[in-house]
């Protein structure tokens, strides 16, 4: 025998006074940065990721608490430098760091133990009006 | 009812300052690295590679500069802002794994827990991985029935067996039932440099000797702290970690921290400032006791990370002082400035801590006497007017108006006096110094 269920939940009791509570304007960074303790902001130098909408001078937000997955834009420590690329795999299924700009070659990770993944890029900020920051 | 025994977990970062220097500089991952004190005077932190080379902590930098060049040792000036920022993040990450966290210093904290060892090791492993993945900081963990034993096993696993990671008291004893006989008495937490030789003269050479000593006799001779240490070595927990009299046993340190959980959550900015002021003065008490002056103040405050449903807030800040000082007013003002404007309304703050760092010997400091202790407000008005017209660092009191070498502090110009030729970027606290990634 089926028991009829309500489609929406019903709120019981008195509404909490806390519901209307606010503490000033919302904060952009606390909404954008989900894990502040493990997130970092870095600046981009170079053009190899323009196909992903990441340009020279952009700000990147890195969340290191995330484990890199296929397709993520990642920061890799490559020859001692921090580099931003997209994590993909080649036809054999080996991981590669892919540049989103045909002028730059992909970087094979398979045999290269000097490459470590540093963090996952969760977003970038691309300024559109340079004069406001001048 | 939980019938598991009470256990103390000690988590501390390996070569913390050196590890912090590596976070944004992966090319330094396996490079021998030293961090220098104020004025680049002596070595205050060493990476594992440098420790292996036999370079002692505290050695004057000029004495090893040639060797450094020859052996490829990289030197960094103390980057207090970076260390305080990463420390605060690390403590926050760890606070989500166990309740009852006590931050004991910039790079170590204790947890007071009641759970079976298997669960503790499992959770500690996840905590260690979270800190490593999230912050690139390696930590070591010791689990034991008392704070002193947790220190012993953590220290032992790091320095003697070269095993990084987690070590429990049970494991240590089952490997070697005379485990404590291998630990020199001077390495026991709470046995300072002054006390160790006296104990050794009495034939007490190891932690085991100390554990089996006559506690009453030693208390009469050396005071109550040594008796507490003996009980702790016997597995009887009796040190209250938040009692600063117990914490350091008069040992001279390069950084002083006072950190507490509040007895009840704090919801107002003024109360939080009060707490910070009180902790600053507690820390100051230790600063004056060891006759040091402090160049930097860091403060952190946070809500409970263990209660996920509540509004979370973690604030921290570092202020560089105009000159090294032990002035209560200057330090308290600086501490409050660290958290100004960061308070979140509605958040329930449960702990705060104050770190005094960049410590120098009072005896070694020579201010420009002609200008010292001048607190004429009319003067500061004149200076402020001049500053507004001519810009920072053009005019100031004493050293404050002298342009120094190296990176200057944007707020205070305080680095004028400090030689900091090897300062890395303050990548998490200064917008203009954030790290660059190549695309």
Interface residues (C-beta under 8 A of the other chain):
Chain A: X21 X23 X24 X35 X36 X37 X38 X40 X41 X42 X43 X44 X45 X46 X47 X48 X49 X54 X56 X59 X60 X64 X65 X67 X75 X77 X79 X80 X81 X82 X83 X84 X85 X116 X118
Chain B: X24 X25 X26 X27 X28 X29 X89 X92 X93 X130 X133 X134 X135 X136 X314 X344 X345 X346 X427 X428 X434 X435 X436 X437 X438 X439
